[in-house]
Amino acid sequence: MSMTIPFYRADIGGDERERIDEVLDGEVSSIIEDLESEFESYTGASYALATSHGTGALHLAMLAIDLKRGDKVICSVNAFPALPEVVRHFDAEPVFIDIDEETFNIDLNKLEAYLEDHASKKLKAVIVSHVAGQTMNLERLYNIAKIYNVKIIEDACDALGATYKGDRIGSTGADITCFNFSPHLKKNVSNGGMLVTDDEDIMERAKLLRNHAMIIDDGGLDYIYDVVDIGNKYTMSPLDAAFIGVQLEKRDSEIARQKEIAAVYDKKLEGVGHISIPVAKEDHLFSLYIIKVDKNRDSFARELLLKGIETGLHYIPLHLLSYYKSKYSLRINDFPVALRNYQQVLSIPLYASMSDKEVDYVCKAIKDVAKSRV
């Protein structure tokens, strides 16, 4: 029996529609502030600021740390282009670091080695991503940051609800953590991001810059304003806030289902020829389930698509993209681990609304395709 299984499908029920109707009817005037408060409670962060999308949260983070022309920001070479992109918008320089072969996260040994060899006042921050929802050794990361006096910004687009040693991502010690409610390749029906921090000064600056750095006197007329800095428009829409708020209420149950599906994948795909399943070293949320196909990954993906199964890729290494390759004269073998992983990794469907029948179908299809490999 043939099925069609998208890479992602949002789980939308009556609660989302009801909350959106309340906003449309003018019944909830503080929906964005309510979401920020709920997010603070959920993550344990001191401050949360809603943004129009995840890239907006990252860009706002760069403004909040006062990134300047010629400054340097380190990030993993295995990341979505939004990370170096927000750095380049300030005419600052991204520095790429290779990855851990099993977790796909930044290699902390290589990060520390780079910092040891390149101490500079221009080095402002390190952006780290929790790929697929698996956290890294944050205790070591934060210690490295203290030694070399750099800020840590966590890209948690796949890590909403993830924990490290019992604390949720967003409250573990980063200077800023950015979330994305419509992460890469997950075509959600809503856009939105969230910037969280425990630093009051960072939050006050981010709040100021989120809406063109406009100041309106308390108790005055809304149309009388001043502009005190250069900001941008990062504000979230009330309709997005309504939808995201309901989705946040479901998040823990979604995580439980994601882990349940991942356990089925682990069991049924273990030992399948030409396939390697994910390695969990720290807490793993399984926002993505990334397998490795030992060769001809793209033809493997095409055969799955013929069976109705959409797949994803996380990520094309940044040094292979034309802009960064040309701008920084990067060579294909500069980051061998990321290159090797890129040639093999494939993200298969995993989301809470998948049925057991769909999960079984994906497993059977992967086994069938794997049998045909040479």
C-alpha positions as CSV (number, residue, x, y, z in Angstrom):
1,M,0.0,0.0,0.0
2,S,1.4,3.4,-1.0
3,M,1.2,6.4,1.3
4,T,2.3,10.0,1.1
5,I,4.2,11.2,4.1
6,P,5.4,14.8,4.1
7,F,8.6,15.8,5.8
8,Y,6.6,17.8,8.4
9,R,3.0,18.2,9.2
10,A,1.7,20.6,11.8
11,D,-0.7,19.2,14.4
12,I,-3.5,21.8,14.4
13,G,-6.7,21.5,16.3
14,G,-9.6,23.5,17.4
15,D,-7.7,25.3,20.2
16,E,-5.5,27.1,17.7
17,R,-8.5,28.2,15.7
18,E,-10.3,29.4,18.8
19,R,-7.4,31.4,20.0
20,I,-6.9,33.0,16.6
21,D,-10.7,33.9,16.5
22,E,-10.3,35.6,19.9
23,V,-7.5,37.8,18.5
24,L,-9.6,38.6,15.4
25,D,-12.5,39.5,17.6
26,G,-10.3,41.8,19.7
27,E,-10.8,39.8,22.8
28,V,-7.0,39.4,23.6
29,S,-5.0,42.6,23.4
30,S,-2.0,41.3,25.2
31,I,-1.5,38.0,23.3
32,I,2.2,38.7,22.5
33,E,3.1,39.7,26.1
34,D,1.2,36.7,27.3
35,L,3.2,34.4,25.0
36,E,6.5,36.0,26.2
37,S,5.4,35.4,29.9
38,E,4.5,31.8,29.1
39,F,7.8,31.3,27.3
40,E,9.7,32.6,30.3
41,S,7.8,30.1,32.5
42,Y,8.3,27.2,30.1
43,T,12.1,27.7,29.6
44,G,13.0,29.1,33.0
45,A,14.6,32.1,31.3
46,S,14.4,35.5,33.1
47,Y,13.4,37.4,29.9
48,A,11.8,36.4,26.6
49,L,11.1,38.7,23.6
50,A,8.9,37.6,20.7
51,T,10.1,38.2,17.1
52,S,8.7,37.9,13.6
53,H,10.8,34.8,12.9
54,G,13.9,32.9,14.0
55,T,16.2,34.8,11.7
56,G,14.9,38.0,13.2
57,A,15.8,36.8,16.7
58,L,19.3,36.0,15.6
59,H,19.7,39.3,13.9
60,L,18.4,41.1,16.9
61,A,20.8,39.2,19.0
62,M,23.7,40.6,16.9
63,L,22.3,44.1,17.5
64,A,22.0,43.4,21.3
65,I,25.6,42.4,21.6
66,D,26.6,45.5,19.6
67,L,28.3,43.7,16.8
68,K,30.4,46.0,14.7
69,R,32.2,46.0,11.3
70,G,35.2,43.7,11.4
71,D,34.1,41.8,14.5
72,K,34.3,38.0,14.4
73,V,31.7,35.5,15.3
74,I,32.4,31.8,15.4
75,C,29.8,29.2,14.3
76,S,29.6,25.6,13.1
77,V,30.2,25.0,9.4
78,N,27.2,22.7,9.7
79,A,24.4,25.2,10.1
80,F,21.6,26.9,8.3
81,P,22.7,30.0,6.3
82,A,20.8,32.3,8.6
83,L,23.7,32.1,11.1
84,P,26.5,33.6,9.1
85,E,24.1,35.7,7.2
86,V,23.1,37.8,10.3
87,V,26.8,38.3,11.0
88,R,27.6,39.5,7.5
89,H,24.7,42.0,7.6
90,F,26.9,43.9,10.1
91,D,30.0,43.6,7.8
92,A,31.4,41.3,10.6
93,E,33.2,38.1,9.8
94,P,31.9,34.5,10.5
95,V,34.5,32.0,11.4
96,F,33.6,28.3,10.7
97,I,34.5,25.3,12.9
98,D,34.2,21.7,11.9
99,I,31.8,19.3,13.7
100,D,31.5,16.2,15.8
101,E,31.0,13.3,13.5
102,E,28.3,11.7,15.6
103,T,26.2,14.6,16.9
104,F,26.7,17.0,14.0
105,N,27.2,19.8,16.5
106,I,30.3,22.0,16.7
107,D,33.4,20.2,17.7
108,L,34.4,21.7,21.1
109,N,38.0,20.5,20.8
110,K,38.4,22.4,17.5
111,L,36.6,25.4,18.9
112,E,38.9,25.6,21.9
113,A,41.9,25.1,19.7
114,Y,40.9,28.0,17.5
115,L,40.3,30.3,20.5
116,E,43.6,29.4,21.9
117,D,45.4,30.3,18.7
118,H,43.3,33.3,17.7
119,A,42.8,35.5,20.8
120,S,41.5,38.8,19.6
121,K,39.4,41.7,20.9
122,K,37.5,41.5,17.7
123,L,36.2,38.1,18.6
124,K,32.7,38.8,20.0
125,A,30.7,35.6,20.2
126,V,30.2,32.0,19.4
127,I,26.9,30.8,18.0
128,V,26.2,27.1,18.6
129,S,23.3,25.0,17.3
130,H,21.7,22.0,18.9
131,V,21.3,20.0,15.7
132,A,18.2,17.8,15.6
133,G,17.5,18.8,19.2
134,Q,20.5,17.1,20.7
135,T,22.3,19.3,23.2
136,M,26.0,19.5,23.4
137,N,28.3,19.6,26.5
138,L,27.2,23.0,27.6
139,E,29.2,22.9,30.9
140,R,32.4,22.7,28.9
141,L,31.2,25.3,26.3
142,Y,30.4,27.8,29.0
143,N,33.8,27.2,30.7
144,I,35.5,27.8,27.3
145,A,33.6,31.1,26.9
146,K,34.7,32.3,30.3
147,I,38.3,31.5,29.7
148,Y,38.4,33.3,26.3
149,N,35.8,36.0,27.2
150,V,33.4,35.5,24.4
151,K,29.6,35.5,24.5
152,I,27.6,32.4,23.8
153,I,24.5,32.6,21.6
154,E,22.6,29.4,21.2
155,D,20.6,28.7,18.1
156,A,17.8,26.5,19.5
157,C,15.6,26.2,16.5
158,D,15.4,22.4,17.0
159,A,15.7,22.5,20.8
160,L,12.5,23.9,22.2
161,G,11.9,21.9,25.3
162,A,15.3,20.2,25.3
163,T,17.1,20.0,28.6
164,Y,20.7,19.9,29.8
165,K,21.3,18.4,33.3
166,G,17.7,19.0,34.2
167,D,17.5,22.6,33.0
168,R,15.7,23.6,29.8
169,I,17.6,25.2,26.9
170,G,17.2,28.9,27.4
171,S,18.0,28.8,31.1
172,T,21.3,26.9,31.1
173,G,23.7,29.8,31.0
174,A,24.0,31.2,27.5
175,D,24.1,34.9,27.0
176,I,21.3,34.7,24.5
177,T,19.2,31.8,23.2
178,C,17.2,32.1,20.0
179,F,14.2,29.9,19.1
180,N,12.5,29.5,15.8
181,F,8.9,28.3,15.5
182,S,9.2,27.4,11.8
183,P,12.7,25.8,11.6
184,H,14.5,24.9,8.4
185,L,12.5,22.6,6.0
186,K,9.6,22.4,8.4
187,K,6.9,24.3,6.5
188,N,4.8,25.5,9.4
189,V,1.7,27.6,8.9
190,S,3.0,30.2,11.3
191,N,6.2,32.2,11.6
192,G,7.8,33.4,14.8
193,G,10.9,33.5,16.9
194,M,11.9,34.1,20.5
195,L,15.0,35.7,22.0
196,V,15.6,34.8,25.6
197,T,18.3,35.9,28.1
198,D,19.0,36.3,31.8
199,D,20.9,39.5,31.2
200,E,18.6,42.6,31.8
201,D,20.9,45.0,29.9
202,I,20.8,42.7,26.8
203,M,17.0,42.4,27.0
204,E,16.5,46.2,27.4
205,R,18.6,46.8,24.3
206,A,16.8,44.1,22.4
207,K,13.4,45.5,23.4
208,L,14.5,49.0,22.3
209,L,15.8,47.9,18.9
210,R,12.9,45.4,18.1
211,N,10.7,48.2,16.8
212,H,12.9,50.8,15.1
213,A,14.3,52.0,18.4
214,M,11.2,54.1,18.8
215,I,10.4,55.7,22.2
216,I,6.9,56.8,23.1
217,D,6.3,58.7,26.3
218,D,4.3,56.8,28.9
219,G,0.8,58.3,29.0
220,G,1.4,60.3,25.9
221,L,-0.1,60.1,22.4
222,D,0.9,57.0,20.5
223,Y,1.8,59.0,17.4
224,I,4.3,61.1,19.2
225,Y,7.6,59.3,19.2
226,D,11.4,59.7,19.1
227,V,14.0,57.4,17.6
228,V,17.2,57.0,19.7
229,D,19.2,54.3,17.7
230,I,19.1,52.2,14.6
231,G,16.9,49.2,14.9
232,N,14.5,47.3,12.7
233,K,11.1,45.7,12.6
234,Y,11.2,42.4,14.4
235,T,7.8,42.3,16.1
236,M,5.6,39.2,16.0
237,S,2.1,39.4,14.8
238,P,-0.8,38.7,17.2
239,L,-2.1,36.0,15.0
240,D,1.2,34.2,15.0
241,A,1.4,34.6,18.8
242,A,-2.1,33.1,19.2
243,F,-1.1,30.0,17.2
244,I,2.3,29.6,18.8
245,G,0.9,30.0,22.3
246,V,-1.4,27.0,21.8
247,Q,1.5,25.0,20.2
248,L,3.7,25.8,23.2
249,E,1.0,24.2,25.5
250,K,1.3,21.0,23.5
251,R,5.1,21.0,23.3
252,D,5.8,18.4,26.1
253,S,3.3,15.9,24.7
254,E,4.9,16.4,21.3
255,I,8.3,15.7,22.7
256,A,7.1,12.5,24.3
257,R,5.7,11.4,21.0
258,Q,8.8,12.4,19.1
259,K,11.0,10.3,21.4
260,E,8.5,7.4,21.1
261,I,8.8,7.5,17.3
262,A,12.6,7.8,17.5
263,A,12.6,4.6,19.6
264,V,10.7,2.7,17.0
265,Y,13.1,4.0,14.3
266,D,16.0,2.9,16.4
267,K,14.7,-0.5,16.9
268,K,13.5,-1.2,13.3
269,L,16.4,0.5,11.5
270,E,19.2,-0.9,13.7
271,G,21.4,-3.1,11.6
272,V,19.8,-2.3,8.2
273,G,22.4,-2.5,5.5
274,H,23.9,0.8,4.3
275,I,22.1,2.8,7.1
276,S,23.4,4.2,10.3
277,I,21.0,5.5,13.0
278,P,21.6,8.6,15.2
279,V,24.0,8.5,18.1
280,A,22.6,10.2,21.3
281,K,25.4,11.5,23.6
282,E,23.5,14.1,25.5
283,D,19.7,14.7,25.9
284,H,18.2,14.3,22.4
285,L,14.8,15.8,21.6
286,F,14.6,14.1,18.1
287,S,13.2,17.2,16.5
288,L,14.9,15.6,13.5
289,Y,15.9,12.0,12.9
290,I,19.0,12.0,10.9
291,I,20.3,8.8,9.4
292,K,23.4,8.2,7.4
293,V,23.3,6.5,4.0
294,D,26.8,5.1,3.2
295,K,26.7,6.1,-0.5
296,N,24.5,7.6,-3.2
297,R,22.4,9.5,-0.6
298,D,20.5,11.5,-3.2
299,S,19.4,8.5,-5.2
300,F,18.3,6.9,-1.9
301,A,16.2,10.0,-1.2
302,R,14.7,10.0,-4.7
303,E,13.7,6.3,-4.3
304,L,12.0,7.2,-1.0
305,L,10.2,10.1,-2.7
306,L,8.9,7.7,-5.3
307,K,7.3,5.8,-2.4
308,G,5.7,9.0,-1.2
309,I,8.2,9.9,1.6
310,E,9.7,13.4,1.7
311,T,13.1,13.9,3.3
312,G,15.4,16.7,4.4
313,L,19.0,17.6,4.6
314,H,20.6,19.2,7.7
315,Y,22.8,20.9,6.4
316,I,24.8,21.7,3.3
317,P,28.1,22.8,4.9
318,L,28.5,26.6,4.7
319,H,31.9,26.4,3.0
320,L,30.3,24.7,0.0
321,L,27.9,27.6,-0.6
322,S,29.0,29.9,-3.4
323,Y,29.0,33.2,-1.4
324,Y,31.1,31.9,1.6
325,K,33.3,29.8,-0.6
326,S,34.2,32.8,-2.7
327,K,34.2,35.4,0.0
328,Y,36.7,33.6,2.2
329,S,38.5,31.4,-0.4
330,L,37.4,28.2,1.3
331,R,38.4,24.8,-0.1
332,I,36.2,21.8,-0.2
333,N,38.4,19.8,2.1
334,D,38.8,22.6,4.7
335,F,36.2,20.9,6.9
336,P,36.6,17.2,6.3
337,V,34.1,15.9,9.0
338,A,31.3,18.2,7.9
339,L,32.0,17.3,4.2
340,R,31.9,13.5,4.9
341,N,28.7,13.8,6.9
342,Y,27.1,16.0,4.3
343,Q,27.6,13.3,1.7
344,Q,25.7,10.8,3.9
345,V,23.1,12.5,6.1
346,L,19.4,12.3,5.4
347,S,16.6,13.5,7.7
348,I,13.5,11.3,7.6
349,P,10.0,12.3,8.7
350,L,9.5,12.5,12.5
351,Y,6.8,14.7,14.1
352,A,4.2,14.1,16.7
353,S,1.2,13.9,14.4
354,M,2.7,10.8,12.6
355,S,0.6,7.7,13.1
356,D,2.1,4.3,14.0
357,K,1.1,3.1,10.5
358,E,3.1,6.0,8.9
359,V,6.1,5.2,11.0
360,D,6.0,1.6,10.0
361,Y,5.7,2.6,6.4
362,V,8.8,4.8,6.6
363,C,10.8,1.9,8.2
364,K,9.6,-0.6,5.6
365,A,10.4,1.8,2.7
366,I,13.9,2.4,4.0
367,K,14.5,-1.3,4.3
368,D,13.2,-1.9,0.8
369,V,15.4,0.8,-0.7
370,A,18.4,-0.3,1.3
371,K,18.1,-3.9,-0.1
372,S,18.7,-2.5,-3.6
373,R,21.9,-0.8,-2.7
374,V,25.1,-2.1,-4.4
